[in-house]
């Protein structure tokens, strides 16, 4: 309390700014293409102007009403709210501008292929910080890749030595701004393969059921993952999915044995067609069919759908 014993006037400026900044970071995590950086760097002085004008009003009000009871600093708080409102309008205008006039045109398109080169097996590692990732089979080569990316993301680098296939990106790991980063990858069906995917924020759709894959490892950040494990399995699969995925949909075949072990920070699991025993979910064929799929799911995954699918249906 002040020395005169009167309570202080409360200012909502700091809470409003903290909530706004937190909301922007959260939106960026969920939608990596959203980039508040340029607008914030350009227009941040407006907060000083609006709050300063508000404080002038508060001071004038107190001088006119010296006996008024202390309360919320209305002028400064309204100034902070006005700043947030201006930001919303600027972001909306920037979004419309980008759609109408091609804002952020530093987008690139690159296609690459990798031949088998006599390899009998392969270890594939994919490292994408943020964006959209799609993996399918059906390639006539070991890899057929289609990349669309913004300048700031950096060109995806494809390396193949011995039996090691690596795809990575040397762009900024974290940044603001409108960006594009889409990887559409097709892998060869007939080569035995171990696949590891490291992905930060974004959306991924991985269909591996028709590949000759025997191990799948996925480390995910924030966003959504669809793991399609349906297909013509000839060998067992050991799969691991870890990370802070907001929502995971895992499509499971009904014609082979399936066991899913889910632990650690799981929000909710929808597995109506599977039998549950503690942290394990299995179908009727597990341990009985010639081929079995074993999945380990852990980390801060918010919601998981384990969805058995019959052949020919999705």
C-alpha positions in Angstrom: 0.0 0.0 0.0 1.2 3.6 -0.6 2.4 5.7 2.3 -1.0 7.6 2.5 -2.7 4.3 3.3 -4.8 4.4 0.1 -4.8 1.3 -2.1 -3.2 1.6 -5.5 -5.0 1.9 -8.7 -4.9 -1.5 -10.6 -3.5 -1.6 -14.1 -4.6 -4.4 -16.5 -1.9 -3.5 -19.1 0.6 -6.2 -18.2 -2.0 -9.1 -18.0 -3.5 -8.0 -21.3 -0.1 -8.0 -23.0 0.9 -11.4 -21.5 -2.4 -13.0 -22.6 -2.0 -11.6 -26.1 1.6 -12.7 -26.5 0.7 -16.2 -25.1 -2.2 -16.5 -27.6 0.1 -15.6 -30.5 2.7 -18.1 -29.5 0.1 -20.8 -29.1 -1.5 -20.0 -32.4 1.9 -20.2 -34.1 2.6 -23.6 -32.5 -0.7 -25.0 -33.8 -0.5 -23.2 -37.2 3.2 -22.8 -38.1 2.2 -20.8 -41.2 0.8 -18.1 -39.0 3.6 -15.5 -38.5 3.0 -12.5 -36.2 6.7 -11.5 -36.2 6.7 -8.8 -39.0 3.6 -7.0 -37.7 4.8 -7.1 -34.1 8.2 -5.8 -35.0 6.7 -3.0 -37.1 3.8 -1.9 -34.8 5.0 -2.7 -31.3 5.5 1.1 -30.5 1.7 1.5 -30.7 1.5 -0.1 -27.2 3.6 2.8 -25.9 1.4 5.4 -27.7 -2.0 3.9 -26.6 -1.0 3.2 -23.0 0.7 6.6 -22.8 -2.5 8.3 -24.0 -4.5 6.2 -21.5 -2.2 7.2 -18.6 -2.7 10.9 -19.5 -6.4 10.4 -19.3 -6.1 8.6 -16.0 -4.0 11.4 -14.6 -6.4 14.0 -15.8 -9.3 12.1 -14.3 -7.6 11.9 -10.9 -6.8 15.6 -11.0 -10.5 16.4 -11.6 -11.7 13.9 -9.1 -9.1 13.8 -6.2 -11.6 12.2 -3.8 -12.5 9.4 -6.2 -12.0 5.9 -4.8 -9.0 4.0 -6.3 -10.0 1.5 -9.0 -8.8 0.1 -12.3 -6.6 2.5 -14.4 -9.3 2.7 -17.1 -7.3 4.8 -19.6 -4.2 2.6 -19.6 -6.3 -0.6 -19.7 -8.4 0.7 -22.6 -5.2 1.7 -24.4 -3.8 -1.9 -24.1 -7.1 -3.3 -25.4 -7.0 -0.8 -28.3 -3.5 -2.1 -29.1 -4.7 -5.7 -29.2 -7.7 -4.7 -31.4 -5.4 -2.9 -33.9 -3.2 -6.1 -34.0 -6.1 -8.2 -34.8 -7.1 -5.9 -37.7 -3.5 -5.9 -39.0 -3.2 -9.7 -38.8 -6.5 -10.0 -40.7 -5.5 -7.5 -43.3 -2.1 -9.2 -43.7 -3.9 -12.6 -44.2 -6.2 -11.1 -46.8 -3.3 -9.3 -48.5 -1.3 -12.5 -48.7 -4.2 -14.4 -50.4 -5.1 -11.6 -52.8 -1.6 -10.4 -53.8 0.7 -13.3 -53.2 2.3 -12.0 -50.1 5.5 -13.8 -49.1 6.4 -15.0 -52.6 9.7 -16.6 -51.6 8.3 -20.0 -52.2 10.3 -22.8 -54.0 9.4 -26.1 -55.6 11.9 -28.9 -55.8 11.6 -32.6 -56.9 14.3 -35.2 -56.2 14.6 -38.9 -56.7 17.0 -41.5 -55.1 17.8 -44.8 -56.8 18.3 -48.0 -54.9 21.9 -48.3 -56.1 21.9 -52.1 -55.3 20.9 -51.7 -51.7 19.3 -54.7 -50.0 17.8 -52.6 -47.1 17.7 -49.0 -46.0 17.5 -46.8 -42.9 15.6 -43.6 -43.6 15.6 -40.6 -41.3 13.4 -37.6 -41.9 13.9 -34.4 -39.9 11.3 -31.6 -40.5 11.0 -28.8 -38.0 7.5 -27.6 -38.9 5.1 -27.9 -41.8 3.1 -30.7 -43.6 4.5 -34.1 -44.1 3.0 -36.9 -46.2 4.6 -40.3 -46.7 3.3 -43.0 -49.0 4.6 -46.0 -50.9 4.4 -46.8 -54.6 7.7 -45.2 -55.8 9.6 -46.9 -58.6 12.8 -45.6 -56.9 13.9 -45.7 -53.3 12.6 -42.2 -52.9 10.5 -39.8 -55.0 10.3 -36.5 -53.1 8.3 -33.3 -53.9 9.2 -30.3 -51.7 7.5 -26.9 -51.5 9.2 -24.6 -49.1 9.7 -20.9 -48.2 13.1 -19.3 -48.4 13.4 -19.0 -44.6 12.7 -22.7 -44.1 15.7 -23.6 -46.3 16.0 -26.2 -49.0 15.5 -29.8 -47.8 18.8 -31.7 -48.1 18.6 -35.3 -49.3 21.6 -37.5 -48.5 22.0 -41.2 -49.4 25.2 -43.1 -48.5 25.5 -46.8 -48.2 22.1 -47.8 -46.8 21.4 -44.5 -45.0 18.9 -42.1 -46.4 18.6 -38.8 -44.7 16.3 -35.8 -45.4 16.8 -32.6 -43.3 16.5 -28.9 -43.4 19.0 -26.2 -42.4 16.5 -23.3 -42.1 15.6 -21.6 -38.9 14.2 -24.0 -36.3 11.9 -21.4 -34.9 10.7 -18.2 -36.5 7.7 -16.1 -37.1 6.2 -15.2 -40.4 4.1 -16.7 -43.2 5.9 -19.8 -44.4 5.3 -22.9 -46.5 7.0 -26.2 -45.9 5.3 -29.2 -47.5 7.1 -32.6 -48.0 5.3 -35.1 -50.2 7.4 -38.3 -50.1 7.0 -41.6 -51.8 9.1 -44.6 -50.9 9.8 -47.8 -52.7 7.6 -50.8 -51.7 10.0 -53.7 -52.1 13.1 -52.7 -50.1 13.2 -53.7 -46.4 13.4 -50.4 -44.4 13.5 -48.8 -41.0 11.9 -45.4 -40.9 12.5 -42.6 -38.3 10.6 -39.4 -38.4 11.4 -36.3 -36.3 8.9 -33.5 -36.7 8.3 -30.4 -34.7 5.0 -28.6 -35.3 2.5 -29.3 -38.0 0.5 -32.1 -39.6 1.8 -35.4 -40.8 0.1 -38.3 -42.7 2.1 -41.5 -42.8 0.9 -44.5 -44.7 3.4 -47.4 -44.4 1.2 -50.5 -44.6 2.3 -51.3 -48.2 6.0 -50.8 -47.6 8.4 -53.5 -46.6 9.0 -51.7 -43.3 9.8 -53.5 -40.1 10.4 -50.6 -37.7 8.8 -47.2 -37.5 9.9 -44.5 -35.0 8.0 -41.1 -34.9 8.9 -38.2 -32.6 6.3 -35.5 -32.9 5.8 -32.0 -31.6 2.5 -30.0 -31.6 -0.1 -30.7 -34.2 -1.8 -33.7 -35.7 -0.6 -37.1 -37.0 -2.4 -39.7 -39.0 -0.6 -43.0 -39.0 -2.1 -45.4 -41.5 -0.9 -48.9 -40.8 -3.4 -50.7 -43.0 -2.1 -52.7 -45.9 -0.6 -56.0 -46.9 1.8 -56.8 -44.1 4.2 -59.7 -44.7 6.4 -59.1 -41.7 6.0 -58.0 -38.1 6.2 -54.3 -37.3 7.7 -52.6 -34.2 6.5 -49.0 -34.0 7.1 -46.1 -31.6 5.2 -42.8 -31.5 6.4 -40.2 -29.0 5.9 -36.5 -28.3 3.5 -33.8 -27.6 1.0 -34.4 -30.5 -2.3 -32.6 -30.0 -4.3 -35.3 -31.8 -3.3 -38.7 -33.2 -5.3 -41.0 -35.5 -3.9 -44.5 -35.9 -5.6 -46.7 -38.5 -5.1 -50.3 -37.7 -5.6 -53.4 -39.9 -8.2 -55.9 -38.8 -6.6 -58.9 -40.6 -3.4 -59.1 -38.5 -2.6 -59.1 -34.8 -2.3 -55.7 -33.2 -1.1 -54.6 -29.7 -0.8 -51.0 -28.6 0.9 -50.0 -25.4 0.1 -46.4 -24.4 1.7 -44.6 -21.4 2.7 -41.2 -20.1 0.7 -38.0 -20.4 -2.0 -39.4 -22.7 -5.1 -37.3 -22.6 -7.8 -39.7 -23.9 -7.9 -42.9 -25.9 -10.7 -44.0 -28.2 -10.4 -47.7 -28.9 -13.9 -49.1 -29.0 -13.1 -52.2 -31.1 -10.0 -53.3 -29.1 -9.7 -55.2 -25.8 -8.1 -53.2 -23.0 -5.9 -54.6 -20.3 -4.4 -51.8 -18.2 -2.3 -49.7 -20.7 -2.5 -52.3 -23.5 -5.0 -52.6 -26.3 -5.2 -55.7 -28.5 -7.4 -57.2 -31.1 -8.5 -60.9 -31.3 -5.8 -61.9 -33.7 -2.8 -60.7 -31.6 -0.5 -63.6 -30.9 -2.4 -65.8 -33.3 -1.8 -64.4 -36.8 1.5 -65.0 -38.6 2.1 -61.2 -38.6 1.7 -58.9 -35.6 2.0 -55.1 -35.2 3.3 -53.8 -31.9 3.0 -50.1 -31.1 4.5 -48.1 -28.2 2.8 -44.7 -27.7 4.1 -42.3 -25.1 4.5 -38.6 -24.3 2.1 -35.7 -24.0 -0.3 -36.8 -26.7 -3.6 -35.1 -26.1 -6.1 -37.4 -27.8 -5.6 -40.8 -29.6 -8.0 -42.6 -31.9 -7.1 -46.3 -32.4 -9.3 -47.1 -35.4 -9.4 -50.7 -36.8 -10.2 -50.7 -40.4 -11.3 -53.5 -42.7 -9.7 -54.0 -46.1 -11.1 -51.6 -48.6 -12.5 -49.3 -46.0 -11.1 -46.1 -44.3 
